[in-house]
């Protein structure tokens, strides 16, 4: 809800996992997709497009409330705080049980990320947290996408289930480019924002390209903030070794996974921020599952996840030295051990099915 109908977590992971049991018909409400998608026992209900901020977004929960009443589900899985009121209203009228899938710590995101004007952030953050606390007693079960949220979100309670945003095995595309062949293709994928490290990725790629002209960078994903996108385009206008895919449009997940398969290194370089301190980026699972070598910022929890597989070279974005980093990239043997089940979705899917069948 309030994500594309083919959003990777809703459609590809949770939706398909439940549909595959043969016991559930799954309906997904969300933004329209640029790509036609079909899957057995899975029905998509695209909304009309509307801007990220504006009256149409305020009215969206009322429209979705009517759609839910028409679908008349046996269970509601809500994936955003914005629709909790609509879901609780449905429960009070139809006694429909609710699962709240908490993907983000919305309080910290609003407070510490530049999505809203600075003076509004504390007000909006407290408003959202208050509604989550007020409405949580009406929720039957809660899911969190990060283990760290169990400490950050005390209102979730003891019965909260952790279902992490790991990568599905069948979403991984076959490798189409392998280092150290010709060129050295870097990739920055997923949400494009200053808070996810896109400008650090540009800086790293530029520094390496100055020493090796065969170094290239692909930035692929969606950028929600127009100012950020304009800044990226200005920075890369005269850098033909940097290619942007998406930007002002959503990129289907299978296209992102194909781009990962054709890369030599993935860059994960989130600037330190309380909103991401206790999270694991989805693309970290995607890179690990694809056995893509990673240029990884020196953040200990992510380093620990990569260490057993020999998956990453660690760097400090304040001191990127191409004469040190490039030889390491060319000579290091990565993935001395293949990633295990802790990287893949299938175990998380089993937890989801067990939870749903309890409702």
C-alpha positions as CSV (number, residue, x, y, z in Angstrom):
1,X,0.0,0.0,0.0
2,X,1.3,3.4,-1.1
3,X,4.1,1.5,-2.9
4,X,4.0,0.3,-6.5
5,X,1.8,-2.8,-6.8
6,X,4.8,-4.7,-8.0
7,X,7.0,-3.5,-5.1
8,X,9.6,-6.1,-4.4
9,X,8.6,-6.8,-0.8
10,X,4.8,-6.8,-1.3
11,X,4.6,-8.5,-4.7
12,X,7.8,-10.6,-5.2
13,X,8.4,-11.7,-1.7
14,X,5.3,-11.6,0.6
15,X,2.6,-11.7,-2.2
16,X,4.1,-14.6,-4.2
17,X,5.1,-16.5,-1.1
18,X,1.5,-16.5,0.2
19,X,0.1,-17.1,-3.3
20,X,2.4,-20.1,-3.8
21,X,0.8,-21.9,-0.9
22,X,-2.4,-22.4,-2.9
23,X,-4.4,-21.5,0.2
24,X,-4.5,-17.8,-0.4
25,X,-5.8,-15.3,-3.0
26,X,-3.6,-12.2,-2.5
27,X,-4.8,-8.7,-3.4
28,X,-2.3,-5.8,-3.6
29,X,-3.2,-2.1,-3.6
30,X,-0.6,0.4,-4.6
31,X,0.7,2.8,-7.2
32,X,0.5,1.6,-10.9
33,X,3.5,-0.1,-12.3
34,X,5.3,0.7,-15.5
35,X,5.4,-3.0,-16.2
36,X,2.5,-5.4,-16.7
37,X,2.8,-8.1,-14.0
38,X,0.8,-11.3,-13.6
39,X,1.1,-14.2,-11.1
40,X,-1.3,-17.0,-10.1
41,X,-3.6,-16.2,-7.2
42,X,-2.2,-12.7,-7.0
43,X,-4.5,-9.7,-8.0
44,X,-3.2,-6.2,-8.4
45,X,-5.3,-3.1,-7.8
46,X,-3.3,0.0,-9.1
47,X,-4.4,3.4,-7.8
48,X,-4.4,6.6,-9.9
49,X,-1.0,8.3,-9.8
50,X,-0.6,11.2,-7.5
51,X,2.3,13.3,-6.2
52,X,4.4,12.4,-3.1
53,X,3.0,15.5,-1.3
54,X,-0.4,17.0,-1.8
55,X,-4.1,16.7,-1.1
56,X,-4.4,13.5,-3.3
57,X,-2.1,11.7,-0.9
58,X,-4.1,12.9,2.1
59,X,-7.3,11.5,0.4
60,X,-5.7,8.2,-0.6
61,X,-6.5,6.3,2.6
62,X,-10.2,7.1,2.1
63,X,-10.1,5.7,-1.4
64,X,-8.2,2.6,-0.2
65,X,-10.7,2.1,2.6
66,X,-13.5,1.8,0.0
67,X,-11.4,-0.6,-2.1
68,X,-10.8,-2.8,0.9
69,X,-14.5,-2.9,1.7
70,X,-15.2,-4.0,-1.9
71,X,-12.5,-6.7,-1.8
72,X,-13.7,-7.9,1.6
73,X,-10.5,-9.7,2.6
74,X,-10.1,-12.2,5.4
75,X,-6.9,-10.6,6.5
76,X,-5.3,-7.1,6.0
77,X,-1.5,-6.7,5.8
78,X,-0.7,-3.0,6.1
79,X,2.7,-1.8,4.9
80,X,2.7,1.9,6.0
81,X,1.6,4.0,8.9
82,X,-0.5,6.1,6.5
83,X,-3.1,3.3,6.1
84,X,-3.4,2.2,9.8
85,X,-6.5,4.3,10.4
86,X,-8.2,2.9,7.3
87,X,-7.3,-0.6,8.3
88,X,-8.5,-0.2,11.9
89,X,-11.8,1.3,10.5
90,X,-12.2,-1.9,8.4
91,X,-11.5,-4.1,11.4
92,X,-14.1,-2.3,13.5
93,X,-16.7,-2.6,10.8
94,X,-15.9,-6.1,9.4
95,X,-13.8,-7.7,12.2
96,X,-11.0,-8.2,9.7
97,X,-7.7,-9.0,11.5
98,X,-4.7,-6.8,10.8
99,X,-1.0,-7.5,10.4
100,X,1.2,-4.3,10.5
101,X,4.3,-4.8,8.4
102,X,6.7,-2.1,9.7
103,X,9.3,-1.6,7.0
104,X,10.9,1.5,8.5
105,X,11.3,3.4,11.7
106,X,9.1,6.3,10.4
107,X,9.8,8.4,13.4
108,X,13.6,8.4,12.8
109,X,13.2,8.7,9.0
110,X,11.1,11.8,9.3
111,X,13.2,13.4,12.0
112,X,16.7,12.7,10.6
113,X,16.2,12.6,6.8
114,X,15.7,15.7,4.6
115,X,12.4,14.6,3.1
116,X,10.5,17.4,4.9
117,X,11.3,21.0,5.9
118,X,13.4,21.1,9.0
119,X,10.9,22.9,11.2
120,X,8.2,20.3,10.3
121,X,10.2,17.2,11.0
122,X,9.7,17.0,14.8
123,X,6.0,17.7,14.5
124,X,5.4,15.1,11.8
125,X,7.7,12.5,13.5
126,X,5.8,12.8,16.8
127,X,2.5,12.8,15.0
128,X,3.3,9.5,13.2
129,X,4.7,7.9,16.3
130,X,1.6,8.9,18.4
131,X,-0.7,7.4,15.8
132,X,1.3,4.1,15.7
133,X,1.1,3.9,19.5
134,X,-2.6,4.7,19.6
135,X,-3.6,2.3,16.9
136,X,-1.2,-0.6,17.8
137,X,-3.7,-2.2,20.3
138,X,-6.1,-2.7,17.4
139,X,-3.4,-4.6,15.4
140,X,-3.5,-8.4,15.7
141,X,0.2,-9.0,14.8
142,X,3.2,-6.9,14.0
143,X,6.1,-7.6,11.6
144,X,9.4,-5.7,11.6
145,X,11.8,-5.8,8.7
146,X,14.8,-5.2,10.9
147,X,16.0,-6.9,14.1
148,X,17.1,-3.5,15.3
149,X,13.5,-2.2,15.2
150,X,12.7,-4.4,18.2
151,X,14.7,-2.1,20.4
152,X,13.8,1.1,18.5
153,X,10.1,0.5,18.5
154,X,8.9,-0.5,22.0
155,X,5.2,-0.3,21.0
156,X,5.6,-3.4,18.9
157,X,5.4,-5.8,21.8
158,X,6.8,-9.3,22.6
159,X,5.0,-11.2,19.9
160,X,6.5,-9.2,17.0
161,X,7.9,-11.3,14.2
162,X,11.1,-10.3,12.4
163,X,10.8,-10.9,8.7
164,X,13.9,-9.3,7.1
165,X,14.0,-8.0,3.6
166,X,16.3,-10.7,2.2
167,X,16.7,-11.6,-1.5
168,X,14.7,-14.4,-3.2
169,X,16.9,-17.0,-4.8
170,X,14.8,-17.0,-8.0
171,X,15.2,-13.2,-8.3
172,X,18.9,-13.5,-8.7
173,X,20.0,-13.0,-12.4
174,X,22.8,-15.1,-13.9
175,X,26.1,-13.2,-13.8
176,X,26.8,-11.6,-17.2
177,X,30.0,-9.8,-16.4
178,X,32.8,-11.1,-14.2
179,X,35.8,-9.2,-12.8
180,X,38.6,-8.9,-13.8
181,X,37.6,-8.8,-17.4
182,X,37.6,-5.7,-19.6
183,X,36.4,-2.6,-17.8
184,X,35.4,-2.3,-14.2
185,X,31.6,-1.6,-13.8
186,X,30.4,-0.2,-10.5
187,X,26.7,-0.1,-9.5
188,X,24.7,2.0,-7.1
189,X,21.2,0.5,-6.9
190,X,17.9,1.0,-5.1
191,X,16.6,4.3,-3.6
192,X,18.6,7.2,-4.9
193,X,19.1,9.8,-2.2
194,X,21.8,11.7,-0.4
195,X,20.9,9.6,2.7
196,X,21.6,6.3,0.8
197,X,25.0,7.5,-0.3
198,X,24.6,8.4,-4.0
199,X,27.0,11.3,-3.8
200,X,29.6,9.2,-2.1
201,X,29.2,6.7,-4.9
202,X,29.8,9.4,-7.5
203,X,32.8,10.6,-5.6
204,X,34.3,7.1,-5.3
205,X,33.7,6.3,-9.0
206,X,35.2,9.7,-10.1
207,X,38.3,9.1,-8.0
208,X,38.8,5.6,-9.4
209,X,38.1,6.7,-13.0
210,X,40.7,9.4,-12.8
211,X,43.3,6.6,-12.3
212,X,41.6,4.0,-14.5
213,X,39.5,5.3,-17.4
214,X,37.8,1.9,-17.7
215,X,36.0,2.4,-14.4
216,X,32.3,3.1,-14.9
217,X,29.3,3.6,-12.6
218,X,25.6,2.8,-13.2
219,X,23.2,4.5,-10.8
220,X,19.8,2.6,-11.1
221,X,16.7,3.3,-9.1
222,X,14.2,5.9,-8.2
223,X,14.9,9.4,-6.8
224,X,11.9,10.9,-4.9
225,X,13.4,14.3,-4.4
226,X,13.6,16.6,-7.5
227,X,16.4,18.7,-6.0
228,X,18.5,15.6,-5.4
229,X,17.9,14.4,-9.0
230,X,18.8,17.8,-10.4
231,X,22.0,17.8,-8.4
232,X,23.0,14.3,-9.6
233,X,22.3,15.3,-13.2
234,X,24.4,18.4,-12.9
235,X,27.3,16.5,-11.3
236,X,27.3,13.8,-14.0
237,X,26.5,15.9,-17.0
238,X,30.2,15.9,-18.2
239,X,31.0,12.5,-16.8
240,X,30.1,10.1,-19.5
241,X,31.4,7.2,-17.4
242,X,28.4,7.6,-15.1
243,X,25.0,6.3,-16.4
244,X,21.7,7.0,-14.7
245,X,18.8,4.6,-15.1
246,X,15.4,5.5,-13.6
247,X,15.8,8.7,-11.6
248,X,12.4,10.2,-12.1
249,X,10.7,6.9,-12.7
250,X,10.4,3.6,-10.8
251,X,12.6,0.8,-12.1
252,X,11.2,-2.7,-12.0
253,X,13.1,-4.9,-9.6
254,X,14.1,-7.5,-12.2
255,X,15.8,-4.7,-14.2
256,X,17.8,-3.8,-11.1
257,X,18.7,-7.4,-10.5
258,X,19.9,-7.7,-14.2
259,X,22.0,-4.6,-13.7
260,X,23.6,-6.1,-10.6
261,X,24.4,-9.3,-12.6
262,X,26.3,-7.2,-15.2
263,X,28.4,-5.3,-12.6
264,X,31.8,-5.9,-11.1
265,X,31.3,-4.1,-7.8
266,X,28.4,-2.8,-5.8
267,X,28.8,0.4,-3.7
268,X,27.1,0.6,-0.3
269,X,28.1,3.9,1.3
270,X,25.3,5.3,3.5
271,X,26.4,8.4,5.4
272,X,26.1,7.8,9.2
273,X,22.5,8.6,10.3
274,X,20.4,7.5,13.2
275,X,17.7,6.4,10.7
276,X,19.9,3.7,9.2
277,X,22.1,2.8,12.2
278,X,20.3,-0.5,13.0
279,X,19.1,-1.4,9.5
280,X,20.5,-3.7,6.8
281,X,20.1,-2.3,3.2
282,X,18.1,-4.5,1.0
283,X,20.8,-4.2,-1.7
284,X,23.3,-5.7,0.7
285,X,21.3,-8.9,0.6
286,X,21.0,-8.5,-3.2
287,X,24.7,-8.1,-3.7
288,X,25.5,-11.0,-1.4
289,X,23.0,-13.3,-3.0
290,X,24.3,-12.4,-6.4
291,X,27.9,-12.9,-5.2
292,X,28.8,-9.4,-6.4
293,X,31.9,-7.9,-4.7
294,X,31.1,-4.9,-2.6
295,X,32.8,-1.6,-1.8
296,X,31.4,-1.2,1.7
297,X,31.5,1.8,4.0
298,X,33.1,1.0,7.4
299,X,29.9,0.3,9.3
300,X,30.6,-2.7,11.7
301,X,27.2,-4.5,11.5
302,X,27.4,-4.6,7.7
303,X,31.0,-5.6,7.8
304,X,30.2,-8.5,10.0
305,X,27.5,-9.7,7.6
306,X,29.9,-9.7,4.7
307,X,33.0,-11.1,6.5
308,X,32.1,-14.8,6.5
309,X,31.9,-14.8,2.7
310,X,34.9,-12.5,1.8
311,X,32.3,-10.3,0.0
312,X,33.6,-6.8,0.6
313,X,36.4,-4.3,0.5
314,X,36.0,-1.8,3.3
315,X,36.6,1.9,2.7
316,X,36.4,5.2,4.5
317,X,34.6,7.7,2.3
318,X,36.8,10.5,3.7
319,X,40.0,8.9,2.4
320,X,39.4,7.2,-0.9
321,X,42.8,6.5,-2.4
322,X,42.7,4.9,-5.9
323,X,46.3,3.8,-5.7
324,X,45.3,1.6,-2.7
325,X,41.8,0.6,-3.6
326,X,42.2,-0.3,-7.3
327,X,44.9,-2.9,-6.8
328,X,42.7,-4.5,-4.1
329,X,39.8,-4.6,-6.4
330,X,41.8,-6.3,-9.1
331,X,43.6,-8.9,-7.0
332,X,41.3,-9.8,-4.1
333,X,39.5,-13.2,-4.3
334,X,35.9,-12.6,-3.2
335,X,33.3,-15.1,-2.0
336,X,35.7,-17.7,-0.8
337,X,32.5,-19.1,0.9
338,X,29.1,-19.0,-0.8
339,X,26.4,-17.0,1.1
340,X,24.2,-19.1,3.3
341,X,20.5,-19.1,4.2
342,X,21.0,-15.9,6.3
343,X,21.1,-14.0,3.1
344,X,18.0,-15.4,1.3
345,X,14.3,-14.8,1.7
346,X,12.9,-18.4,1.8
347,X,13.3,-18.8,5.6
348,X,11.6,-15.4,6.1
349,X,8.8,-16.5,3.8
350,X,8.1,-19.6,5.9
351,X,7.8,-17.3,9.0
352,X,5.3,-15.2,7.1
353,X,3.1,-18.2,6.0
354,X,3.1,-19.5,9.6
355,X,2.0,-16.1,10.9
356,X,-0.8,-15.6,8.3
357,X,-2.2,-19.1,8.9
358,X,-2.5,-18.3,12.6
359,X,-4.8,-15.4,11.9
